Amino acid sequence: MHIPINPKMFYYGFPVVLLTSVDNQGKTNISPISSSWCLGDNVVIGLGVQGKAYQNIQHCPEVVLNIASENLWQNVEKIAPFTGNMQAVNEQYQFCDDKFALAGLTAEPSFKVKPQKITECPLQAEAGVVNIINRDGYAIVELKILQVHAAEGLVFDKDKIDPTLWQPLIYNFRHYQGLGEMLGKNFRAEK
């Protein structure tokens, strides 16, 4: 039997992305996000309009999607209180000028965009902002992937990701989880 509920949030399990963007001074900021989906070389992300990432993409419409692996959950959590809606009433956020240092992460130059990549993230996608739709305090941001980077150990056949080795960090109802055991594969699977 199912019962109707009204949850405060509905994060039913998304990969954690450490979104990097640049401010008007050219400094890279990291914003952990968990609302994203991809189709081909198009990505859609959700951002709070009061956050630094939203402000930054207004100035420089470029980002890097640094997709975190499950071993990075503690690094992500270190910067979580320093990211989000700065005007939130029920949650307390603080300011941090150097999230790379706070999280113990390493910045490296991107190839095609201004924001830096995060070395420790096994998958990175440099992207340009195509469209922004503002809705009820949130922004739906459409991106076009310009360049993907993958840790060498994850790649087979020159440009495919080995799903048996890739272990993304999942944000599941405000808890960090990995994938667990693989259950099977889709008929389109390449490996």
Beta strands, then each sheet from edge to edge (+ up, - down):
strand 1: 12-15
strand 2: 17-22
strand 3: 28-33
strand 4: 36-39
strand 5: 42-48
strand 6: 62-67
strand 7: 107-108
strand 8: 117-118
strand 9: 123-135
strand 10: 138-150
strand 11: 155-156
strand 12: 160-161
strand 13: 170-172
strand 14: 175-177
sheet 1: 1+ 13- 14+
sheet 2: 3+ 2- 6+ 9- 10+ 5- 4+
sheet 3: 7+ 8-
sheet 4: 11+ 12-
end
